[in-house]
Amino acid sequence: MINPAKIEEIAKQVSDMVPPGLKNAGDEFERKVKQVIQAKLSQLDVVNREDFDVQTQVLLRTREKLTALEQKVAEMEEKLNAKD
C-alpha cells in the first residue's frame, strides 16, 4: 500500500537539508526519519491509486445496475397501478 521508495525519497530530501557539519550523523538521522514517516503513514487510512481506481469502476457499475433496477421497479409499479 505504501510505496517504500517514496518514503526513502522523502527521507533523503530531509537528510540532504542537514548542514555539512552534521553529515556524520546524517545516516542515523535519515534512518530515524524513515522510521517516523513509515510509522505515521501506517496510521493513516489510505489506499493506493490502483485500488482507488478499481473501486471507482466497481461503484460506477453498481450505480448503473441500481439505476436499471429502479427503472424496472418504476415500470412494475406503473403496471400494478394501471391494473387497479
Backbone as XML, in Angstrom:
<?xml version="1.0"?>
<chain id="A" units="angstrom">
  <residue number="1" name="MET">
    <atom name="N" x="0.826" y="-1.182" z="0.000"/>
    <atom name="CA" x="0.000" y="0.000" z="0.000"/>
    <atom name="C" x="0.875" y="1.252" z="0.000"/>
  </residue>
  <residue number="2" name="ILE">
    <atom name="N" x="1.828" y="1.324" z="0.893"/>
    <atom name="CA" x="2.695" y="2.488" z="0.980"/>
    <atom name="C" x="3.967" y="2.196" z="0.200"/>
  </residue>
  <residue number="3" name="ASN">
    <atom name="N" x="4.338" y="3.108" z="-0.669"/>
    <atom name="CA" x="5.493" y="2.925" z="-1.522"/>
    <atom name="C" x="6.776" y="3.224" z="-0.744"/>
  </residue>
  <residue number="4" name="PRO">
    <atom name="N" x="7.587" y="2.203" z="-0.449"/>
    <atom name="CA" x="8.822" y="2.424" z="0.317"/>
    <atom name="C" x="9.809" y="3.334" z="-0.409"/>
  </residue>
  <residue number="5" name="ALA">
    <atom name="N" x="9.810" y="3.305" z="-1.731"/>
    <atom name="CA" x="10.721" y="4.159" z="-2.487"/>
    <atom name="C" x="10.391" y="5.629" z="-2.261"/>
  </residue>
  <residue number="6" name="LYS">
    <atom name="N" x="9.110" y="5.937" z="-2.159"/>
    <atom name="CA" x="8.689" y="7.323" z="-1.921"/>
    <atom name="C" x="9.124" y="7.774" z="-0.530"/>
  </residue>
  <residue number="7" name="ILE">
    <atom name="N" x="9.006" y="6.891" z="0.441"/>
    <atom name="CA" x="9.435" y="7.213" z="1.800"/>
    <atom name="C" x="10.937" y="7.468" z="1.816"/>
  </residue>
  <residue number="8" name="GLU">
    <atom name="N" x="11.694" y="6.627" z="1.117"/>
    <atom name="CA" x="13.134" y="6.808" z="1.044"/>
    <atom name="C" x="13.486" y="8.139" z="0.397"/>
  </residue>
  <residue number="9" name="GLU">
    <atom name="N" x="12.747" y="8.488" z="-0.653"/>
    <atom name="CA" x="12.994" y="9.748" z="-1.352"/>
    <atom name="C" x="12.766" y="10.940" z="-0.418"/>
  </residue>
  <residue number="10" name="ILE">
    <atom name="N" x="11.682" y="10.901" z="0.339"/>
    <atom name="CA" x="11.377" y="11.993" z="1.278"/>
    <atom name="C" x="12.458" y="12.064" z="2.355"/>
  </residue>
  <residue number="11" name="ALA">
    <atom name="N" x="12.835" y="10.919" z="2.896"/>
    <atom name="CA" x="13.866" y="10.887" z="3.929"/>
    <atom name="C" x="15.193" y="11.410" z="3.391"/>
  </residue>
  <residue number="12" name="LYS">
    <atom name="N" x="15.512" y="11.074" z="2.160"/>
    <atom name="CA" x="16.754" y="11.554" z="1.521"/>
    <atom name="C" x="16.726" y="13.064" z="1.368"/>
  </residue>
  <residue number="13" name="GLN">
    <atom name="N" x="15.579" y="13.596" z="0.954"/>
    <atom name="CA" x="15.464" y="15.042" z="0.798"/>
    <atom name="C" x="15.668" y="15.748" z="2.137"/>
  </residue>
  <residue number="14" name="VAL">
    <atom name="N" x="15.072" y="15.207" z="3.184"/>
    <atom name="CA" x="15.238" y="15.790" z="4.512"/>
    <atom name="C" x="16.698" y="15.692" z="4.929"/>
  </residue>
  <residue number="15" name="SER">
    <atom name="N" x="17.321" y="14.551" z="4.674"/>
    <atom name="CA" x="18.720" y="14.337" z="5.036"/>
    <atom name="C" x="19.634" y="15.288" z="4.269"/>
  </residue>
  <residue number="16" name="ASP">
    <atom name="N" x="19.318" y="15.553" z="3.020"/>
    <atom name="CA" x="20.136" y="16.452" z="2.205"/>
    <atom name="C" x="20.115" y="17.885" z="2.732"/>
  </residue>
  <residue number="17" name="MET">
    <atom name="N" x="19.095" y="18.222" z="3.496"/>
    <atom name="CA" x="18.996" y="19.569" z="4.045"/>
    <atom name="C" x="19.827" y="19.743" z="5.313"/>
  </residue>
  <residue number="18" name="VAL">
    <atom name="N" x="20.399" y="18.648" z="5.815"/>
    <atom name="CA" x="21.214" y="18.706" z="7.018"/>
    <atom name="C" x="22.526" y="19.429" z="6.686"/>
  </residue>
  <residue number="19" name="PRO">
    <atom name="N" x="22.954" y="20.367" z="7.525"/>
    <atom name="CA" x="24.223" y="21.077" z="7.285"/>
    <atom name="C" x="25.404" y="20.106" z="7.221"/>
  </residue>
  <residue number="20" name="PRO">
    <atom name="N" x="26.437" y="20.484" z="6.434"/>
    <atom name="CA" x="27.593" y="19.577" z="6.247"/>
    <atom name="C" x="28.244" y="19.125" z="7.549"/>
  </residue>
  <residue number="21" name="GLY">
    <atom name="N" x="28.279" y="19.968" z="8.546"/>
    <atom name="CA" x="28.903" y="19.601" z="9.822"/>
    <atom name="C" x="28.183" y="18.450" z="10.508"/>
  </residue>
  <residue number="22" name="LEU">
    <atom name="N" x="26.925" y="18.288" z="10.207"/>
    <atom name="CA" x="26.146" y="17.217" z="10.827"/>
    <atom name="C" x="26.029" y="15.985" z="9.926"/>
  </residue>
  <residue number="23" name="LYS">
    <atom name="N" x="26.751" y="15.997" z="8.802"/>
    <atom name="CA" x="26.631" y="14.904" z="7.827"/>
    <atom name="C" x="26.961" y="13.547" z="8.440"/>
  </residue>
  <residue number="24" name="ASN">
    <atom name="N" x="27.899" y="13.527" z="9.410"/>
    <atom name="CA" x="28.255" y="12.245" z="10.042"/>
    <atom name="C" x="27.045" y="11.623" z="10.710"/>
  </residue>
  <residue number="25" name="ALA">
    <atom name="N" x="26.211" y="12.454" z="11.266"/>
    <atom name="CA" x="25.008" y="11.954" z="11.923"/>
    <atom name="C" x="23.869" y="11.802" z="10.917"/>
  </residue>
  <residue number="26" name="GLY">
    <atom name="N" x="24.111" y="12.173" z="9.672"/>
    <atom name="CA" x="23.081" y="12.151" z="8.628"/>
    <atom name="C" x="22.475" y="10.783" z="8.391"/>
  </residue>
  <residue number="27" name="ASP">
    <atom name="N" x="23.316" y="9.757" z="8.386"/>
    <atom name="CA" x="22.808" y="8.401" z="8.133"/>
    <atom name="C" x="21.830" y="7.972" z="9.228"/>
  </residue>
  <residue number="28" name="GLU">
    <atom name="N" x="22.218" y="8.239" z="10.467"/>
    <atom name="CA" x="21.346" y="7.894" z="11.587"/>
    <atom name="C" x="20.069" y="8.726" z="11.536"/>
  </residue>
  <residue number="29" name="PHE">
    <atom name="N" x="20.231" y="9.990" z="11.206"/>
    <atom name="CA" x="19.086" y="10.899" z="11.089"/>
    <atom name="C" x="18.131" y="10.407" z="9.992"/>
  </residue>
  <residue number="30" name="GLU">
    <atom name="N" x="18.693" y="10.020" z="8.848"/>
    <atom name="CA" x="17.875" y="9.529" z="7.738"/>
    <atom name="C" x="17.107" y="8.266" z="8.136"/>
  </residue>
  <residue number="31" name="ARG">
    <atom name="N" x="17.777" y="7.380" z="8.841"/>
    <atom name="CA" x="17.135" y="6.140" z="9.283"/>
    <atom name="C" x="15.966" y="6.444" z="10.231"/>
  </residue>
  <residue number="32" name="LYS">
    <atom name="N" x="16.195" y="7.371" z="11.145"/>
    <atom name="CA" x="15.139" y="7.725" z="12.093"/>
    <atom name="C" x="13.980" y="8.436" z="11.400"/>
  </residue>
  <residue number="33" name="VAL">
    <atom name="N" x="14.291" y="9.282" z="10.428"/>
    <atom name="CA" x="13.235" y="9.964" z="9.672"/>
    <atom name="C" x="12.387" y="8.938" z="8.931"/>
  </residue>
  <residue number="34" name="LYS">
    <atom name="N" x="13.030" y="7.943" z="8.326"/>
    <atom name="CA" x="12.290" y="6.877" z="7.633"/>
    <atom name="C" x="11.354" y="6.159" z="8.595"/>
  </residue>
  <residue number="35" name="GLN">
    <atom name="N" x="11.867" y="5.841" z="9.772"/>
    <atom name="CA" x="11.060" y="5.130" z="10.756"/>
    <atom name="C" x="9.839" y="5.954" z="11.166"/>
  </residue>
  <residue number="36" name="VAL">
    <atom name="N" x="10.053" y="7.230" z="11.408"/>
    <atom name="CA" x="8.941" y="8.094" z="11.822"/>
    <atom name="C" x="7.918" y="8.221" z="10.701"/>
  </residue>
  <residue number="37" name="ILE">
    <atom name="N" x="8.388" y="8.436" z="9.487"/>
    <atom name="CA" x="7.474" y="8.586" z="8.345"/>
    <atom name="C" x="6.679" y="7.302" z="8.135"/>
  </residue>
  <residue number="38" name="GLN">
    <atom name="N" x="7.357" y="6.158" z="8.167"/>
    <atom name="CA" x="6.662" y="4.883" z="7.984"/>
    <atom name="C" x="5.631" y="4.654" z="9.077"/>
  </residue>
  <residue number="39" name="ALA">
    <atom name="N" x="5.980" y="4.981" z="10.301"/>
    <atom name="CA" x="5.047" y="4.783" z="11.413"/>
    <atom name="C" x="3.818" y="5.672" z="11.247"/>
  </residue>
  <residue number="40" name="LYS">
    <atom name="N" x="4.039" y="6.923" z="10.886"/>
    <atom name="CA" x="2.912" y="7.845" z="10.738"/>
    <atom name="C" x="2.050" y="7.480" z="9.524"/>
  </residue>
  <residue number="41" name="LEU">
    <atom name="N" x="2.665" y="7.098" z="8.418"/>
    <atom name="CA" x="1.893" y="6.722" z="7.229"/>
    <atom name="C" x="1.095" y="5.442" z="7.462"/>
  </residue>
  <residue number="42" name="SER">
    <atom name="N" x="1.638" y="4.538" z="8.257"/>
    <atom name="CA" x="0.902" y="3.299" z="8.522"/>
    <atom name="C" x="-0.332" y="3.557" z="9.376"/>
  </residue>
  <residue number="43" name="GLN">
    <atom name="N" x="-0.353" y="4.673" z="10.092"/>
    <atom name="CA" x="-1.514" y="5.022" z="10.906"/>
    <atom name="C" x="-2.623" y="5.656" z="10.075"/>
  </residue>
  <residue number="44" name="LEU">
    <atom name="N" x="-2.289" y="6.129" z="8.889"/>
    <atom name="CA" x="-3.284" y="6.766" z="8.034"/>
    <atom name="C" x="-4.159" y="5.719" z="7.358"/>
  </residue>
  <residue number="45" name="ASP">
    <atom name="N" x="-5.377" y="6.090" z="7.097"/>
    <atom name="CA" x="-6.314" y="5.206" z="6.416"/>
    <atom name="C" x="-6.313" y="5.575" z="4.930"/>
  </residue>
  <residue number="46" name="VAL">
    <atom name="N" x="-5.318" y="5.064" z="4.203"/>
    <atom name="CA" x="-5.167" y="5.409" z="2.791"/>
    <atom name="C" x="-5.109" y="4.148" z="1.935"/>
  </residue>
  <residue number="47" name="VAL">
    <atom name="N" x="-5.406" y="4.314" z="0.652"/>
    <atom name="CA" x="-5.279" y="3.232" z="-0.319"/>
    <atom name="C" x="-4.426" y="3.729" z="-1.467"/>
  </residue>
  <residue number="48" name="ASN">
    <atom name="N" x="-3.841" y="2.781" z="-2.190"/>
    <atom name="CA" x="-3.047" y="3.220" z="-3.334"/>
    <atom name="C" x="-3.958" y="3.579" z="-4.508"/>
  </residue>
  <residue number="49" name="ARG">
    <atom name="N" x="-3.410" y="4.228" z="-5.493"/>
    <atom name="CA" x="-4.191" y="4.746" z="-6.617"/>
    <atom name="C" x="-4.874" y="3.616" z="-7.393"/>
  </residue>
  <residue number="50" name="GLU">
    <atom name="N" x="-4.171" y="2.505" z="-7.578"/>
    <atom name="CA" x="-4.743" y="1.384" z="-8.330"/>
    <atom name="C" x="-6.007" y="0.847" z="-7.656"/>
  </residue>
  <residue number="51" name="ASP">
    <atom name="N" x="-5.945" y="0.651" z="-6.341"/>
    <atom name="CA" x="-7.119" y="0.172" z="-5.606"/>
    <atom name="C" x="-8.257" y="1.184" z="-5.673"/>
  </residue>
  <residue number="52" name="PHE">
    <atom name="N" x="-7.918" y="2.457" z="-5.586"/>
    <atom name="CA" x="-8.928" y="3.514" z="-5.675"/>
    <atom name="C" x="-9.620" y="3.477" z="-7.033"/>
  </residue>
  <residue number="53" name="ASP">
    <atom name="N" x="-8.833" y="3.348" z="-8.112"/>
    <atom name="CA" x="-9.409" y="3.309" z="-9.461"/>
    <atom name="C" x="-10.302" y="2.087" z="-9.657"/>
  </residue>
  <residue number="54" name="VAL">
    <atom name="N" x="-9.877" y="0.944" z="-9.122"/>
    <atom name="CA" x="-10.687" y="-0.278" z="-9.228"/>
    <atom name="C" x="-12.017" y="-0.072" z="-8.517"/>
  </residue>
  <residue number="55" name="GLN">
    <atom name="N" x="-11.972" y="0.460" z="-7.307"/>
    <atom name="CA" x="-13.210" y="0.673" z="-6.554"/>
    <atom name="C" x="-14.106" y="1.714" z="-7.216"/>
  </residue>
  <residue number="56" name="THR">
    <atom name="N" x="-13.522" y="2.703" z="-7.874"/>
    <atom name="CA" x="-14.308" y="3.694" z="-8.605"/>
    <atom name="C" x="-15.074" y="3.021" z="-9.739"/>
  </residue>
  <residue number="57" name="GLN">
    <atom name="N" x="-14.428" y="2.113" z="-10.453"/>
    <atom name="CA" x="-15.093" y="1.397" z="-11.540"/>
    <atom name="C" x="-16.197" y="0.496" z="-11.002"/>
  </residue>
  <residue number="58" name="VAL">
    <atom name="N" x="-15.939" y="-0.160" z="-9.890"/>
    <atom name="CA" x="-16.968" y="-1.016" z="-9.270"/>
    <atom name="C" x="-18.172" y="-0.169" z="-8.881"/>
  </residue>
  <residue number="59" name="LEU">
    <atom name="N" x="-17.918" y="0.989" z="-8.303"/>
    <atom name="CA" x="-19.005" y="1.883" z="-7.903"/>
    <atom name="C" x="-19.807" y="2.348" z="-9.117"/>
  </residue>
  <residue number="60" name="LEU">
    <atom name="N" x="-19.149" y="2.668" z="-10.208"/>
    <atom name="CA" x="-19.858" y="3.100" z="-11.420"/>
    <atom name="C" x="-20.765" y="1.990" z="-11.950"/>
  </residue>
  <residue number="61" name="ARG">
    <atom name="N" x="-20.247" y="0.766" z="-11.994"/>
    <atom name="CA" x="-21.067" y="-0.360" z="-12.460"/>
    <atom name="C" x="-22.249" y="-0.598" z="-11.526"/>
  </residue>
  <residue number="62" name="THR">
    <atom name="N" x="-22.015" y="-0.470" z="-10.242"/>
    <atom name="CA" x="-23.084" y="-0.659" z="-9.262"/>
    <atom name="C" x="-24.166" y="0.398" z="-9.432"/>
  </residue>
  <residue number="63" name="ARG">
    <atom name="N" x="-23.758" y="1.633" z="-9.677"/>
    <atom name="CA" x="-24.738" y="2.703" z="-9.903"/>
    <atom name="C" x="-25.560" y="2.441" z="-11.159"/>
  </residue>
  <residue number="64" name="GLU">
    <atom name="N" x="-24.906" y="1.950" z="-12.212"/>
    <atom name="CA" x="-25.633" y="1.629" z="-13.448"/>
    <atom name="C" x="-26.678" y="0.546" z="-13.195"/>
  </residue>
  <residue number="65" name="LYS">
    <atom name="N" x="-26.283" y="-0.485" z="-12.459"/>
    <atom name="CA" x="-27.218" y="-1.569" z="-12.145"/>
    <atom name="C" x="-28.370" y="-1.055" z="-11.285"/>
  </residue>
  <residue number="66" name="LEU">
    <atom name="N" x="-28.059" y="-0.206" z="-10.312"/>
    <atom name="CA" x="-29.091" y="0.351" z="-9.444"/>
    <atom name="C" x="-30.081" y="1.189" z="-10.247"/>
  </residue>
  <residue number="67" name="THR">
    <atom name="N" x="-29.582" y="1.987" z="-11.154"/>
    <atom name="CA" x="-30.457" y="2.808" z="-11.996"/>
    <atom name="C" x="-31.378" y="1.925" z="-12.829"/>
  </residue>
  <residue number="68" name="ALA">
    <atom name="N" x="-30.826" y="0.858" z="-13.404"/>
    <atom name="CA" x="-31.636" y="-0.062" z="-14.203"/>
    <atom name="C" x="-32.711" y="-0.731" z="-13.340"/>
  </residue>
  <residue number="69" name="LEU">
    <atom name="N" x="-32.332" y="-1.145" z="-12.137"/>
    <atom name="CA" x="-33.307" y="-1.779" z="-11.244"/>
    <atom name="C" x="-34.390" y="-0.791" z="-10.805"/>
  </residue>
  <residue number="70" name="GLU">
    <atom name="N" x="-34.011" y="0.440" z="-10.535"/>
    <atom name="CA" x="-35.006" y="1.455" z="-10.162"/>
    <atom name="C" x="-35.999" y="1.677" z="-11.292"/>
  </residue>
  <residue number="71" name="GLN">
    <atom name="N" x="-35.490" y="1.660" z="-12.512"/>
    <atom name="CA" x="-36.354" y="1.830" z="-13.676"/>
    <atom name="C" x="-37.337" y="0.665" z="-13.791"/>
  </residue>
  <residue number="72" name="LYS">
    <atom name="N" x="-36.845" y="-0.552" z="-13.601"/>
    <atom name="CA" x="-37.715" y="-1.728" z="-13.676"/>
    <atom name="C" x="-38.789" y="-1.686" z="-12.593"/>
  </residue>
  <residue number="73" name="VAL">
    <atom name="N" x="-38.400" y="-1.300" z="-11.387"/>
    <atom name="CA" x="-39.363" y="-1.210" z="-10.293"/>
    <atom name="C" x="-40.426" y="-0.167" z="-10.616"/>
  </residue>
  <residue number="74" name="ALA">
    <atom name="N" x="-40.012" y="0.957" z="-11.166"/>
    <atom name="CA" x="-40.960" y="2.010" z="-11.529"/>
    <atom name="C" x="-41.936" y="1.509" z="-12.589"/>
  </residue>
  <residue number="75" name="GLU">
    <atom name="N" x="-41.430" y="0.760" z="-13.564"/>
    <atom name="CA" x="-42.299" y="0.196" z="-14.604"/>
    <atom name="C" x="-43.292" y="-0.796" z="-14.014"/>
  </residue>
  <residue number="76" name="MET">
    <atom name="N" x="-42.811" y="-1.636" z="-13.103"/>
    <atom name="CA" x="-43.698" y="-2.621" z="-12.479"/>
    <atom name="C" x="-44.769" y="-1.929" z="-11.636"/>
  </residue>
  <residue number="77" name="GLU">
    <atom name="N" x="-44.379" y="-0.864" z="-10.934"/>
    <atom name="CA" x="-45.349" y="-0.112" z="-10.140"/>
    <atom name="C" x="-46.405" y="0.522" z="-11.037"/>
  </residue>
  <residue number="78" name="GLU">
    <atom name="N" x="-45.987" y="1.032" z="-12.186"/>
    <atom name="CA" x="-46.932" y="1.615" z="-13.136"/>
    <atom name="C" x="-47.923" y="0.559" z="-13.636"/>
  </residue>
  <residue number="79" name="LYS">
    <atom name="N" x="-47.420" y="-0.639" z="-13.948"/>
    <atom name="CA" x="-48.285" y="-1.724" z="-14.410"/>
    <atom name="C" x="-49.285" y="-2.123" z="-13.324"/>
  </residue>
  <residue number="80" name="LEU">
    <atom name="N" x="-48.806" y="-2.208" z="-12.089"/>
    <atom name="CA" x="-49.696" y="-2.560" z="-10.984"/>
    <atom name="C" x="-50.759" y="-1.486" z="-10.768"/>
  </residue>
  <residue number="81" name="ASN">
    <atom name="N" x="-50.354" y="-0.241" z="-10.844"/>
    <atom name="CA" x="-51.313" y="0.870" z="-10.661"/>
    <atom name="C" x="-52.303" y="0.927" z="-11.809"/>
  </residue>
  <residue number="82" name="ALA">
    <atom name="N" x="-51.880" y="0.543" z="-13.008"/>
    <atom name="CA" x="-52.779" y="0.562" z="-14.162"/>
    <atom name="C" x="-53.838" y="-0.529" z="-14.042"/>
  </residue>
  <residue number="83" name="LYS">
    <atom name="N" x="-53.499" y="-1.659" z="-13.428"/>
    <atom name="CA" x="-54.437" y="-2.750" z="-13.246"/>
    <atom name="C" x="-55.511" y="-2.398" z="-12.210"/>
  </residue>
  <residue number="84" name="ASP">
    <atom name="N" x="-55.166" y="-1.570" z="-11.247"/>
    <atom name="CA" x="-56.117" y="-1.221" z="-10.173"/>
    <atom name="C" x="-57.078" y="-0.240" z="-10.672"/>
  </residue>
</chain>
